[in-house]
Amino acid sequence: MKVNTMKKDEKAAQKFQIEIVETMSALVEVVAENSETALLKAREIYRNEDIILYPDDFIDTKFNIFGRE
């Protein structure tokens, strides 16, 4: 048998899911025939780690709460 030892004015501790989102930004130039190709090239060089974002590229941190478990 579980005994409730909390006082009436105490609330039970709860678990919450918090998402932490860090935003970093860097401006790069690519030569391309059009904007779509430019985006594809930028994505490719980023995925190949030819573009690396560093702590100096940090812009913002956001905290989003998704509720409790």
Rosetta constraint file for C-alpha pairs under 8 A:
AtomPair CA 6 CA 10 HARMONIC 6.18 0.50
AtomPair CA 6 CA 11 HARMONIC 7.83 0.50
AtomPair CA 6 CA 12 HARMONIC 7.99 0.50
AtomPair CA 14 CA 68 HARMONIC 6.84 0.50
AtomPair CA 14 CA 69 HARMONIC 7.85 0.50
AtomPair CA 15 CA 68 HARMONIC 5.36 0.50
AtomPair CA 15 CA 69 HARMONIC 5.85 0.50
AtomPair CA 16 CA 65 HARMONIC 7.25 0.50
AtomPair CA 16 CA 66 HARMONIC 7.15 0.50
AtomPair CA 16 CA 67 HARMONIC 5.43 0.50
AtomPair CA 16 CA 68 HARMONIC 4.10 0.50
AtomPair CA 16 CA 69 HARMONIC 6.22 0.50
AtomPair CA 17 CA 65 HARMONIC 6.01 0.50
AtomPair CA 17 CA 66 HARMONIC 5.40 0.50
AtomPair CA 17 CA 67 HARMONIC 5.87 0.50
AtomPair CA 17 CA 68 HARMONIC 6.05 0.50
AtomPair CA 17 CA 69 HARMONIC 7.26 0.50
AtomPair CA 18 CA 63 HARMONIC 6.54 0.50
AtomPair CA 18 CA 64 HARMONIC 5.58 0.50
AtomPair CA 18 CA 65 HARMONIC 4.56 0.50
AtomPair CA 18 CA 66 HARMONIC 6.13 0.50
AtomPair CA 18 CA 67 HARMONIC 7.85 0.50
AtomPair CA 19 CA 63 HARMONIC 5.69 0.50
AtomPair CA 19 CA 64 HARMONIC 5.02 0.50
AtomPair CA 19 CA 65 HARMONIC 6.33 0.50
AtomPair CA 19 CA 66 HARMONIC 7.52 0.50
AtomPair CA 20 CA 61 HARMONIC 7.01 0.50
AtomPair CA 20 CA 62 HARMONIC 5.91 0.50
AtomPair CA 20 CA 63 HARMONIC 4.82 0.50
AtomPair CA 20 CA 64 HARMONIC 6.59 0.50
AtomPair CA 21 CA 61 HARMONIC 5.61 0.50
AtomPair CA 21 CA 62 HARMONIC 5.20 0.50
AtomPair CA 21 CA 63 HARMONIC 6.46 0.50
AtomPair CA 22 CA 58 HARMONIC 7.56 0.50
AtomPair CA 22 CA 59 HARMONIC 7.71 0.50
AtomPair CA 22 CA 60 HARMONIC 5.89 0.50
AtomPair CA 22 CA 61 HARMONIC 4.50 0.50
AtomPair CA 22 CA 62 HARMONIC 6.58 0.50
AtomPair CA 23 CA 58 HARMONIC 6.13 0.50
AtomPair CA 23 CA 59 HARMONIC 5.51 0.50
AtomPair CA 23 CA 60 HARMONIC 5.18 0.50
AtomPair CA 23 CA 61 HARMONIC 6.26 0.50
AtomPair CA 24 CA 53 HARMONIC 6.98 0.50
AtomPair CA 24 CA 55 HARMONIC 7.93 0.50
AtomPair CA 24 CA 57 HARMONIC 5.19 0.50
AtomPair CA 24 CA 58 HARMONIC 4.30 0.50
AtomPair CA 24 CA 59 HARMONIC 5.30 0.50
AtomPair CA 24 CA 60 HARMONIC 7.24 0.50
AtomPair CA 25 CA 53 HARMONIC 7.23 0.50
AtomPair CA 25 CA 57 HARMONIC 5.38 0.50
AtomPair CA 25 CA 58 HARMONIC 6.57 0.50
AtomPair CA 25 CA 59 HARMONIC 6.81 0.50
AtomPair CA 26 CA 53 HARMONIC 6.88 0.50
AtomPair CA 26 CA 57 HARMONIC 6.28 0.50
AtomPair CA 28 CA 42 HARMONIC 7.88 0.50
AtomPair CA 30 CA 38 HARMONIC 6.12 0.50
AtomPair CA 30 CA 41 HARMONIC 7.15 0.50
AtomPair CA 30 CA 42 HARMONIC 6.85 0.50
AtomPair CA 31 CA 38 HARMONIC 6.75 0.50
AtomPair CA 32 CA 37 HARMONIC 5.92 0.50
AtomPair CA 32 CA 38 HARMONIC 5.14 0.50
AtomPair CA 32 CA 41 HARMONIC 7.94 0.50
AtomPair CA 33 CA 37 HARMONIC 6.57 0.50
AtomPair CA 33 CA 38 HARMONIC 7.42 0.50
AtomPair CA 34 CA 38 HARMONIC 6.21 0.50
AtomPair CA 35 CA 39 HARMONIC 6.22 0.50
AtomPair CA 36 CA 40 HARMONIC 6.37 0.50
AtomPair CA 37 CA 41 HARMONIC 6.13 0.50
AtomPair CA 38 CA 42 HARMONIC 6.16 0.50
AtomPair CA 39 CA 43 HARMONIC 6.13 0.50
AtomPair CA 40 CA 44 HARMONIC 6.15 0.50
AtomPair CA 41 CA 45 HARMONIC 6.22 0.50
AtomPair CA 42 CA 46 HARMONIC 6.09 0.50
AtomPair CA 43 CA 47 HARMONIC 6.05 0.50
AtomPair CA 44 CA 48 HARMONIC 6.10 0.50
AtomPair CA 45 CA 49 HARMONIC 6.24 0.50
AtomPair CA 45 CA 50 HARMONIC 5.18 0.50
AtomPair CA 45 CA 51 HARMONIC 6.22 0.50
AtomPair CA 46 CA 50 HARMONIC 5.70 0.50
AtomPair CA 46 CA 51 HARMONIC 4.84 0.50
AtomPair CA 46 CA 52 HARMONIC 7.00 0.50
AtomPair CA 53 CA 57 HARMONIC 6.04 0.50
AtomPair CA 54 CA 58 HARMONIC 7.30 0.50
